[in-house]
Amino acid sequence: MRRMELKVGDSFKCPKGHEATIVWIHKDEKVVAVRCPQKHLGKVRKVADHTKPTLRYRHQPRTEEQTYLKNLVFLIEI
């Protein structure tokens, strides 16, 4: 079975199913890097919650904050 010809700039699906653009192709054409313009969850971090009364040092109330990243690049094995 013959592989389809991939080029930088072609459309490709990111792991979440969004339409992404190929930005890099490995020389053996088994791995590609795609940049997705949609927002993806980057990480969840704990931040101080200043709406609650303050406590002693190191006992500040914490909440989780989600950060979303745009133009994330994924490496995909094909």
SULTABEL-V376063 format. One record per residue. N is the residue number from 1. PHI is phi in radians with two decimals (NA if undefined). Layout:
n: {N | N}
phi: {PHI | PHI}
This chain:
n: {1 | 2 | 3 | 4 | 5 | 6 | 7 | 8 | 9 | 10 | 11 | 12 | 13 | 14 | 15 | 16 | 17 | 18 | 19 | 20 | 21 | 22 | 23 | 24 | 25 | 26 | 27 | 28 | 29 | 30 | 31 | 32 | 33 | 34 | 35 | 36 | 37 | 38 | 39 | 40 | 41 | 42 | 43 | 44 | 45 | 46 | 47 | 48 | 49 | 50 | 51 | 52 | 53 | 54 | 55 | 56 | 57 | 58 | 59 | 60 | 61 | 62 | 63 | 64 | 65 | 66 | 67 | 68 | 69 | 70 | 71 | 72 | 73 | 74 | 75 | 76 | 77 | 78}
phi: {NA | -1.57 | -1.32 | -1.31 | -1.36 | -1.85 | -2.36 | -1.08 | 1.78 | -1.23 | -1.43 | -2.71 | -1.47 | -1.38 | -1.02 | -1.59 | 1.63 | -1.42 | -1.35 | -2.17 | -2.06 | -1.26 | -2.00 | -2.79 | -2.28 | -1.16 | -1.11 | -1.54 | 1.01 | -1.82 | -2.35 | -2.24 | -1.93 | -2.12 | -1.87 | -1.80 | -1.37 | -1.38 | -1.46 | -2.22 | -1.15 | -1.45 | -2.87 | -1.96 | -2.27 | -1.64 | -2.26 | -1.18 | -1.74 | -1.48 | -1.45 | -1.68 | -1.05 | -1.29 | -2.04 | -1.09 | -0.91 | 1.27 | -2.13 | -1.21 | -1.09 | -2.08 | -2.25 | -1.65 | -2.14 | -1.66 | -1.95 | -1.91 | -1.99 | -1.94 | 1.08 | -1.25 | -1.85 | -1.99 | -1.66 | -2.18 | -1.53 | -2.01}
